[in-house]
Amino acid sequence: MTDPLLTTTEVAELLRCSKSHVRTLRLRAHDPLPCRDLGGVVRFRADEVEAWIENQQLRPVTPQVAKRRQLAGAGTPDADRFLKT
């Protein structure tokens, strides 16, 4: 094995998210973030994380989300920041 094992903190930095969100991603039922549990220590293989990132797709905007964006004035620079999708 030549790929380095990454910590949760390193993966969070790579994904630009919190460590708790990395935990959520690895525990989700559908398409979890691949990891290894090494006796209670969680590690991630860099190549698997990169492959997982490549396989992620943007979700299509549903009519409900489009309507919320329209009502919130989603044409303004900061509008999407306040919308939960």
N, C-alpha and C positions, 0 to 999 in steps of 0.2 A: 504494500500500500504506500504510494508516494504522495497522495494528496494529504495536505495537512488537515487535522481535525480542528474545527472551529468551535469556540465557546458560544454560548447564547449571546453574550455581549458583542462578540465579533459579528455574528449574524445580524443582530439588531442594527449595528452600525452599517453593515452592507445593505440592509433593506431600508435603512433610515426610519426605523420605528422603535418602539420601546421593547424591553426584554419581555414584558408581560404579553405583548402582542405576538412575539415570536413563540411563546408558550401556547397561546391560543391557536396559532397557525399549525403547530406540530400536533396538537391534540384534536383538531377538527376532524369530523367523520369523513368528509369528502376531500380528497386530494391533500392530505396532510403534508406539512413540510418534513421531509425525511430526516431522521436523526438516529443516534445510537445511545442507548442507556447503558453506560459502563459502570454498573454497580452503584447506581444513584447519581452518577455524573453524566449529564447530557452533553453529547458532542455531535457535531454536524460535519459531514464530508463536504469539502468545498465543491467538488464536481457535482455532487447530488443537489446541493443548494442552487448552483448555477443552472442545472437542468430543470429544476423545479421552477425557477424564475422564468426561464424561457417558455415553459408550458402554461404559464398563467395568461389568461386572456381577460380583456376588459369585458365587464358585463354590459349587455345592451341596455340602453335606457328604456325603462318601462314607461307606459303612458302616465302612470301616477307620478313618477319622478319628473317627467317632462312638465307636467302640470304644476308641480311644486316649484320647479325652477322658474317657470313662466310667472307664477304668482309672486315669487320672491324677487323678480327682476334680475334674472340670471345673466343679463347682458352687462351688468356692472362688474368692475374688477374684483370686488371682495364677496360677491353674492354666493358663489359656490362654496366658499369657506364656511358659511353658516348653515349650509344645507346638509342634512343627513340623508344618504342614499342607501 
